[in-house]
Amino acid sequence: MFLFPTAIFLNSISNEEDTNMSIEDLGHNLANEVISYIETNFENLDGISFVGHSLGGLIIRSALMYLADIKDKV
C-alpha cells in the first residue's frame, strides 16, 4: 500500500483542432488517444479516471463505449 500513490496525467489533444465533429466521433478520437497512451506507457494499469467539464464530459461519456477492454480499470 502506498501512502502517496503515483498519478500520471494525460492532457488530451486529440480533439483540439476540430470540435465541430459529432460527439461520437470526438469520443472515438479520445478513446483512441487513451488506448494508444496506455499501450505505449504501461504494462500494468491500476485504474484510470477522467475529468471533464461541459462538452468534455459529454466526450468522455461517449469515449467510454470504445474503452470496453479496460472497463474494469475505469
N, C-alpha and C positions, 0 to 999 in steps of 0.2 A: 504494500500500500504506500502510495506517495502522499506526502503531506502537501506538496505543491505540484500537482500534475502538470505535465507539459502541454501547452496548447500551441498549435500551428494555425496560422490564418491564411486563407486564400481570398484575396480580393479579386473577385471575378471581373474579367474584362471581355468576356465572350459576346456581350450584347452592348458594349459601349458605343459602337459606331452606328447601330441601327436598332432603334427601339420601336420602329413602325411596323414590325412583323407581328404576326399573331402571338398571343400569349403561349400557345402550344409550341410554336417554333422557338420562341425565346427560352422556354423551359427546356426544350430539347438541346439547344446550344449550351445552356448552363449545365445540364446533366452530362453532356459530352466533355465539357471542361473539367468538371469534378472527377469523372471517371478517369480521364487522362492524368490528372494531377495525382490521384490516388495510386494508379498503376505505376507512375514514374517515381514516386517518392516513398511509398510504404510497402513493406511486406506484410505487416500486421497493423490493423487499424482498430483501435478500441471503440471509437464512436465518432460520429460527425454531427455537428449542429449547424443550422442555418440561421442567419439573422438577416431580415429584410424589412423594409418599410414600404408601405403602399404598393406600387407596381412591383417592386422587388419581392414582396410577399406573395403576390399572385404568380410571379415567375417561378419562385421556389416551389409553390404547391404544384405547379404544372410539371416541374422537373422531377418531382418525387415519383411519378409514374414511370419514368425512364430509369430510375435508380432501384429497381426491384431486386437486383442482385446484391445490393448492400442494405436492404431494408432493415435487417436486424441490427445495423450499426447506426441508423438514423434515429 
